[in-house]
């Protein structure tokens, strides 16, 4: 299948899953095209096919594509781990940052940003030692600290499932992420609307949407 056919297939699947969300109040899903394994020309083709939200997980790859494609109508997502020493290089090109995993990182972003950065709190619901993110227990303590940062808007929660997770385990993690997002949103904390949920990738995005994902990160389904 061509790239355009793959995009059409994913868009159709997302539209179907949106109608099947467990909550009638759930927000529609935005597709973030993950381009970490392709060059700028292929990323451009993806945008031309209709995927205008583009996500990169490494600063160098993000900057390379941003500078080549910045004149296109793209919303830019940084979806990977960000080292504090690299914040100043990239943060002012970012529309959404999906991996806010420490208060120290948040403070560095707040210091370096020249506009409000839409951030997702990365929450390690599965408890994997190989994954970054706040534990569920840490959230109560860190939320007041994050609320003080005027250049940080906590727009939602991001989480990932283990690669070897069963269907039931994925459903449990996605449901827990939705509950966390709704709980934070209900608290009406300053600078923390927390209305969004970033979860689901090529292998599990239909399940994630069912549980309320508003952003899914899809790469291999487009470039297969």
N, C-alpha and C positions, 0 to 999 in steps of 0.2 A: 504493500500500500504506500501511497505517496504521503508526504508530510501533510498536505491539505486534507487528505482523506483521514489521516490519523487525528488531526485536530477536530474535524467534523465528528468523528466517532466519540472522542472524549467529551466534547461539548454536549453531544446528545445524551451521553450517559450521565453527565453531571446534571443536566436539566431533569432527567427522569428521577435521579436520586433526590434532587431538591424537593420534588413533589412528595417523596416518601419520608421526609424527615419526621422524626418522632414528635417534634413540637410544631404546632401550627404557627407559633410565633418566631420560629427560627429564621435567621437572615439568609438571603441567597448566597450561593457559593461563588467565590472568585477563584479562577484558575491561575496559579503562578507557574509559568513555564520555566523549568529548571534547565539551565543551559551549560552546566559545568563541564559536560563532556563534548561540547561542540564549539565551533569557532564563531566569530562575530557574524559572518555571512549566513550561517545556519540560524543563528539567533534572529537575524534580520528577517529571514524567510518565515520564521515562526511568528514574528510580529505581523508581518504582512498577511499571514494566514488567519489572524484574528486574536492571537494571544498577546495582549499588550501589557501584561504584568510579567516581568522577567526577574528571576531569582538566581543569585550566585552565592556559593558558599565560601569562597576564598576572596580576600581583598584584591589580590593581583588580577584575578579573572574578572571580578566586578569592574575594576577600574579600566581594564582593557576594553571590555564591551561598552561600558558607559561612554568612554571618550570616542569610540567609533560610531556609536548609535544614538548619541544624546539628542540629536535633532529629530528623532522619531518620537511619536507619542507613546512613550513607555513610562510605566510606573515601576520604579526600581526597588527590589527587595534584596536585602542581605540576609541570607538564611543560615549561615554557618557561624561557628564559634569565632568571636572577635577578640583578639588580644588588645589589651589596653594601649600598648605602644603603637598600635596601628590605627587607633580611633581617628586621630587627626587627619590621616591620609584619605579617609573614605566617608566619614559620617555625614558630611554636608552634601553628598550626592544621593543619600539614601532616603527613600520615601517610607519604607517599612523595614524595621530590624526585628528578626524573628527569634533571636537567641540571647536575650538579656538574661544572664545567669548569675549575676552578682551585684551587690550594691556598689562595690568599687568600680566596676565597669560602668554602671549607670552614672556615677558621679563624673567619670572621665568623659562620657558622652555629653552630659549636661554642660561640662566645662568647654568642650570643643565645638558644640553645635551652634550654628547661627540661625537655626529655626527649630521648631518643635519636631522631635523625632517620634514617629509612631512605633512603639515597641511592644513586642509580645514577651511576656515572662516565660522563660523556658522552665517547665516543671517536669522533673524526673519522676513520673508516677510509677514507672515499672521498678525503680530502685536499682537499675543497672549501674554498676561501678564504672563502666566504660562510657556512660553518658553524662554530659554536663547538665546543669539545671538546679533549681531550688527543689528541695524536698517539700512535700506538702506541709510538714511540721514547721518549716522555716518561714512560710508565707506570712503568718500572722505578725511575726517580728519585723520582716523587711518592708511590708507595705507602707507603714508610716514614714519610713526613711525615704522610700521612692516618691512618696507624695510631695516631698519638699522640693523636688527637682523640677524647675519650671520649663526646662527644655526636653523633658521626658513625658510623653503621654502613653500610659499603659493601656493600649487599646484591646489587649486580649491575652490569651494563654496559648502557648505552643507546647506540644508534646509529641513524642514518637513512640511507636511500639517496637519491641524487640523483633528482630528478623525471624526468629524461630517461634514467635508467639502463635498460639492456637487462635482459632476464630473467637472462642469464648474469652480468651485473655485480651484480645484486641478490643472486643466489645466492652469489656470491663474497664479498660484503660480509657477508651474514648468517652464512656459514660462518666467516669470520674473527672476527666478534664472538663466536660460540660458542666458538671456540678460545681467545680471550682470556679469556673468563669462566671457562672450565674451568681454564686455567693459573693464574689468580689464586686461584681456589678451592682448588686443589691445594696452594698454598703455606701455607695455614693461618695467614694473617697476622692479628694481633690486630685486632678490630673490623672484620673484612673477610671475612664468610662468602662473599660473591660467588656465590650460588647462582642468582641470577635474571638474566633477559635481557629488557630492554625494547626491542623493535624491531617494526616492522610497523605500518602504518596502513591506512586503508580500501582503498587501491589495491594493497597488497602483503602484507596480513597472512597469507594462506594460505601464501605462501612462507616468511615469517618463522617461522611456527609449525613448519613442516616442519624448519627448521634449529634449533629449540629455544627459540623465544621463550616466555617465561612471562608476559609482559605485552604486550598489543597495545593500541594507542591508536586508537580508532575513533570517528569523529564523523559524517561525511557519509553513511555507510551507514545510519545511524539516522534522519537528518533529511532524507531525499531525497523 
